[in-house]
Amino acid sequence: MEIGKPTTMICTLLAMDQTNFCYRVCSVCERTLPDNPTSLCNFCNLNSFNSRSSSSNSRSSSSKLLFRILMSVASDTKVFTVICFDRAAKVLFGCTADEFFDFAKLHPFSAATTNKILEGEMIKVTLSRPKNGNAQHHRVSQIVPLRTGFRPAIETLKEFYGLRPGS
């Protein structure tokens, strides 16, 4: 992969890390928050305190979850680990990280089942080098499933667990 240039390649998804697939951010500014669901954004709450005159800023910020998935993929020449963040992961999952987390609370083996559902899926990915010099893995900036009948994981999970579509 050339330095500074994104690379597009066709890969097979081998596995996903099921233990830590998301992280919590401020729903206003999307700054990373501690894992505690009651954590508030210090930046947004400080601005809220300083500018009480604006009605939109006068309430405290809430949090939301975003996907951050470590995946093992195989190209025609090697196997490597990449990190897939929210925008690209939504393509595979078909829902937000909050929706998946809520689904997984009711169906505890959803993450492991999702790994099995997506295992072996042929994908076209665009990889870029991380902007942070400390990051270990290439980032998936775009992902396109190549199978004609591809269905996002949440659809298959709902069918597997006997739920109606749209529920």
N, C-alpha and C positions, 0 to 999 in steps of 0.2 A: 504494500500500500504506500503510495507516494505521500510525502509529508505535505500536509495542508490541503490535500485534495480528497474529496469523498470518493469512495469506490463502490460500484454496484456489482453484485455477484449473485449467483444462484446457489442456494444452500439447502441443506436438510436440517430441520430442527431436531436435535437429538434429545435434549432435556432442558428443563427449567428448574431453577432453585425454588422449592416450594415453601421454604421456611420464612422468607422475608420478601414478599412480593410487592410491598407498597410502603410508602412513608407519608407522614402527616405534614401538611403545609397550611399556611394561613389562606383562607378562602378569598381574601382581598388582594394581598400582594404576592402570594405563593412563596413566601420565605419558609424554609424548613423549620418545623417545630419539634419539640420532644414527642415521644410516642404517647404520652398521656393525653387522652381525648379532651380533657378539660383545659389543656394548655392554651394560653392566649398569646397572640403575637405582640411582643414588646414594642415593635416598630409601629404597628397600626394603633395599638392602644395608647401609645405615647402621643401620636399625632391626634388621636381622638380627644385626649385630655387637653392638648394645647389648642385645639380649634373646636370648641364646643358650639360655635355659632352655626356651623354647617350641620344640617340634620342628618346627612348621609354618613358623616364621620363621627357623629356623637355616640354611636353604639359600639360596643366592643366587637372585635372580629371573631369569627368562628373558624373552625378548621375543616379541612377535607383531606381525602386520601388521593395520592397519585401513584400510578404504577412505577415500579423500579424492579425490573426482572433480569436476573442473570441467566443467560441461556448459553447452552453449548450448541454450536452449529458446525456442520461439516461442509466444506466446499469440495471441489474435485481434487484438491491437493493437500488439505490439512483440516484438522479439527481445532477449533478455538472457542474461547468464551467471549461473549459480547454482552453489553448491557442495553436493555431496551426500556426506555422511559415511556411516560404516559401516552403521548400522542401515537406512537407506533404500537404500543401494547394494546391500545383500544381496538386496533384492527383485528388482532388475534382473539381478544376476549369478547368484543362486541358490547361492552358496557364500561361504565366508569369503575375506578378502583373502589369507590364507596359502595356501589351496587354489588360488586363481586364480594366485598368484605361482608356485607349484610347477608348475601346469599350463603356465604361460607359459614356464617354463624349458625344458620339453620341446618346446613349440610356440611359437617366438619371435614369430610374427605374431599371437598371440592377442589382444593389446590392439587392434590395428588391425582385426582381424576382428570383435571385439566391437563396436567403433564402427560398423561396417557393419551388423551384426545389429540393433543397437538404433536406428539412424538411421531417423527417420520414425515411431517408436513414439509412439502417443498415450498420454499419461499424465495422471493427476490428481495434482497436487502441492500440498502445503501448505508455503508459504514463510514463514519468519520472519526478522526482522532479526537480524543477528549480535549476540551479547552483548558481543563485543569491539569497542570503538569504532574500532579500526584496520582491521577486516576490510572488504574491498571488496565482497563478494558476499552476496546473500541465501542463507540456508541452506534446504535441502530437509529438512523435519522428517518428512514422510511422502510416500510415492509409491505410486500404485496404477496399474498398467498397465490400459488400458481395452480392449484387444483380447481377444476371447473366447478365441482360441487362443494367447495369449501363453505362451511358454516362456522360462525364465531363460536367459541367455546361455551359461552353462556347459553346459547340455543341448545346445544347438545346436552349440557348439564341439566337444563330444565326438562328436556325430554327424558333423560336418564332417570331423574328423580320423580318423574310422573307429574310434572307441573304443566299447566296449560300455557300455550304461547302467549306472551304479553303479560304474564303474571310475575 
